[in-house]
């Protein structure tokens, strides 16, 4: 299945935007959008992907956007999610993704209190799906 995964993932090329939060020394790094196409094979067999956030300093917040494209031919809903850590917070709309439509999941990783290599798992449960969509968030905190 992992070999098939590359067929579903299209990585956008772009520029990183940097923003510094007002009145604090913590900064926020915003990454461009990665794209994951969900089709009937993904719904039936499940899929996993890794969002690589790169290196960051402790205390930084990194935001990564994952666009979910619906290639199933019928509407799909992100019903719920679970996570292994409170340091990664996903935000998404709980409305149906129309056939051939898309929606974004915005991941915010807060590196406060984290150090070294980090790998966090988030499971997203989609309607009509036999298995969850597994998203690993990877970062190196200095």
C-alpha positions as a Markdown table, in Angstrom:
| # | Residue | x | y | z |
|---|---|---|---|---|
| 1 | Unk | 0.0 | 0.0 | 0.0 |
| 2 | Unk | 2.9 | 2.4 | 0.7 |
| 3 | Unk | 4.0 | 2.0 | -2.8 |
| 4 | Unk | 0.6 | 3.0 | -4.0 |
| 5 | Unk | 0.6 | 6.0 | -1.7 |
| 6 | Unk | 2.9 | 8.0 | -3.9 |
| 7 | Unk | 0.2 | 7.8 | -6.6 |
| 8 | Unk | -2.2 | 9.6 | -4.3 |
| 9 | Unk | 0.1 | 12.3 | -2.9 |
| 10 | Unk | 0.9 | 15.4 | -4.8 |
| 11 | Unk | 3.2 | 17.8 | -3.1 |
| 12 | Unk | 2.8 | 21.5 | -3.9 |
| 13 | Unk | 6.0 | 23.5 | -4.4 |
| 14 | Unk | 6.0 | 26.9 | -2.8 |
| 15 | Unk | 7.5 | 29.4 | -0.5 |
| 16 | Unk | 7.4 | 29.3 | 3.3 |
| 17 | Unk | 5.8 | 32.3 | 5.0 |
| 18 | Unk | 7.1 | 33.4 | 8.3 |
| 19 | Unk | 5.1 | 35.3 | 10.9 |
| 20 | Unk | 6.1 | 36.5 | 14.3 |
| 21 | Unk | 3.4 | 36.7 | 16.9 |
| 22 | Unk | 2.9 | 40.1 | 18.6 |
| 23 | Unk | 4.4 | 40.8 | 21.9 |
| 24 | Unk | 6.3 | 37.4 | 22.3 |
| 25 | Unk | 9.5 | 35.8 | 21.3 |
| 26 | Unk | 7.7 | 32.7 | 19.9 |
| 27 | Unk | 7.4 | 32.6 | 16.2 |
| 28 | Unk | 5.2 | 30.8 | 13.8 |
| 29 | Unk | 6.3 | 29.2 | 10.6 |
| 30 | Unk | 3.6 | 28.5 | 8.0 |
| 31 | Unk | 4.3 | 25.8 | 5.3 |
| 32 | Unk | 2.7 | 25.5 | 2.0 |
| 33 | Unk | 0.0 | 23.0 | 1.3 |
| 34 | Unk | 0.5 | 19.3 | 0.7 |
| 35 | Unk | -2.2 | 17.4 | -1.2 |
| 36 | Unk | -3.7 | 14.0 | -0.5 |
| 37 | Unk | -6.2 | 12.5 | -3.0 |
| 38 | Unk | -8.7 | 10.2 | -1.4 |
| 39 | Unk | -10.3 | 7.6 | -3.7 |
| 40 | Unk | -12.2 | 4.3 | -3.2 |
| 41 | Unk | -8.9 | 2.4 | -2.7 |
| 42 | Unk | -8.0 | 4.7 | 0.2 |
| 43 | Unk | -11.4 | 4.3 | 1.7 |
| 44 | Unk | -11.3 | 0.5 | 1.5 |
| 45 | Unk | -7.6 | -0.1 | 2.4 |
| 46 | Unk | -6.6 | 2.9 | 4.4 |
| 47 | Unk | -3.6 | 5.0 | 3.8 |
| 48 | Unk | -0.9 | 6.8 | 5.8 |
| 49 | Unk | 1.2 | 9.8 | 5.1 |
| 50 | Unk | 3.8 | 11.9 | 6.9 |
| 51 | Unk | 3.8 | 15.6 | 7.2 |
| 52 | Unk | 7.4 | 16.7 | 7.6 |
| 53 | Unk | 7.8 | 20.0 | 9.4 |
| 54 | Unk | 11.6 | 20.1 | 9.4 |
| 55 | Unk | 13.8 | 21.7 | 12.0 |
| 56 | Unk | 12.6 | 24.3 | 14.4 |
| 57 | Unk | 13.5 | 25.9 | 17.6 |
| 58 | Unk | 11.8 | 25.0 | 20.9 |
| 59 | Unk | 8.9 | 27.3 | 21.4 |
| 60 | Unk | 8.1 | 27.8 | 17.8 |
| 61 | Unk | 4.7 | 26.9 | 16.4 |
| 62 | Unk | 4.6 | 25.4 | 12.9 |
| 63 | Unk | 1.5 | 25.3 | 10.8 |
| 64 | Unk | 1.1 | 22.9 | 7.9 |
| 65 | Unk | -1.9 | 22.6 | 5.6 |
| 66 | Unk | -3.0 | 19.3 | 4.1 |
| 67 | Unk | -5.6 | 19.5 | 1.3 |
| 68 | Unk | -7.8 | 16.5 | 1.0 |
| 69 | Unk | -9.1 | 16.0 | -2.5 |
| 70 | Unk | -12.2 | 13.7 | -2.9 |
| 71 | Unk | -11.8 | 11.4 | -5.9 |
| 72 | Unk | -14.4 | 8.9 | -4.7 |
| 73 | Unk | -17.3 | 10.1 | -6.9 |
| 74 | Unk | -19.5 | 10.6 | -3.8 |
| 75 | Unk | -19.4 | 13.0 | -0.9 |
| 76 | Unk | -17.1 | 12.2 | 2.0 |
| 77 | Unk | -17.1 | 13.6 | 5.6 |
| 78 | Unk | -14.3 | 13.7 | 8.1 |
| 79 | Unk | -16.3 | 12.3 | 11.0 |
| 80 | Unk | -13.8 | 12.6 | 13.8 |
| 81 | Unk | -10.1 | 12.4 | 14.6 |
| 82 | Unk | -7.8 | 11.1 | 17.4 |
| 83 | Unk | -4.3 | 12.1 | 18.3 |
| 84 | Unk | -1.4 | 10.8 | 20.3 |
| 85 | Unk | -0.4 | 14.2 | 21.7 |
| 86 | Unk | -2.0 | 17.6 | 22.5 |
| 87 | Unk | 0.9 | 19.4 | 20.9 |
| 88 | Unk | -0.6 | 18.9 | 17.4 |
| 89 | Unk | -4.0 | 20.4 | 16.9 |
| 90 | Unk | -5.9 | 19.8 | 13.6 |
| 91 | Unk | -8.6 | 22.2 | 12.4 |
| 92 | Unk | -11.0 | 21.2 | 9.7 |
| 93 | Unk | -14.7 | 21.7 | 8.7 |
| 94 | Unk | -17.1 | 18.9 | 9.4 |
| 95 | Unk | -19.1 | 19.4 | 6.2 |
| 96 | Unk | -19.3 | 16.9 | 3.4 |
| 97 | Unk | -16.5 | 17.1 | 0.8 |
| 98 | Unk | -18.3 | 16.9 | -2.5 |
| 99 | Unk | -17.2 | 14.5 | -5.2 |
| 100 | Unk | -14.2 | 16.1 | -7.0 |
| 101 | Unk | -14.1 | 18.8 | -4.3 |
| 102 | Unk | -11.5 | 19.4 | -1.5 |
| 103 | Unk | -11.1 | 20.6 | 2.0 |
| 104 | Unk | -8.1 | 21.6 | 4.1 |
| 105 | Unk | -6.9 | 20.3 | 7.4 |
| 106 | Unk | -4.7 | 22.8 | 9.2 |
| 107 | Unk | -2.2 | 21.2 | 11.6 |
| 108 | Unk | -0.6 | 23.4 | 14.3 |
| 109 | Unk | 2.4 | 21.9 | 16.0 |
| 110 | Unk | 3.5 | 23.7 | 19.2 |
| 111 | Unk | 7.1 | 22.7 | 20.1 |
| 112 | Unk | 7.0 | 24.3 | 23.6 |
| 113 | Unk | 8.3 | 21.6 | 25.9 |
| 114 | Unk | 9.4 | 19.3 | 23.1 |
| 115 | Unk | 13.0 | 18.4 | 22.2 |
| 116 | Unk | 14.6 | 16.2 | 19.6 |
| 117 | Unk | 13.0 | 14.1 | 17.0 |
| 118 | Unk | 9.2 | 14.1 | 17.3 |
| 119 | Unk | 6.7 | 11.8 | 15.5 |
| 120 | Unk | 3.0 | 12.3 | 16.4 |
| 121 | Unk | 0.1 | 10.3 | 14.9 |
| 122 | Unk | -3.3 | 11.5 | 14.1 |
| 123 | Unk | -6.1 | 9.2 | 12.8 |
| 124 | Unk | -8.9 | 10.7 | 10.7 |
| 125 | Unk | -12.1 | 8.7 | 10.4 |
| 126 | Unk | -13.9 | 9.3 | 7.1 |
| 127 | Unk | -17.5 | 8.4 | 6.4 |
| 128 | Unk | -17.8 | 5.2 | 4.2 |
| 129 | Unk | -14.2 | 4.3 | 5.2 |
| 130 | Unk | -13.2 | 0.9 | 6.5 |
| 131 | Unk | -10.0 | 2.2 | 8.0 |
| 132 | Unk | -8.7 | 5.6 | 9.3 |
| 133 | Unk | -6.5 | 8.0 | 7.4 |
| 134 | Unk | -3.3 | 8.0 | 9.4 |
| 135 | Unk | -1.3 | 11.2 | 9.3 |
| 136 | Unk | 2.1 | 11.2 | 11.0 |
| 137 | Unk | 3.6 | 14.6 | 11.9 |
| 138 | Unk | 7.4 | 14.7 | 12.1 |
| 139 | Unk | 9.6 | 17.4 | 13.4 |
| 140 | Unk | 13.1 | 18.0 | 14.7 |
| 141 | Unk | 13.1 | 20.4 | 17.7 |
| 142 | Unk | 16.4 | 22.1 | 18.6 |
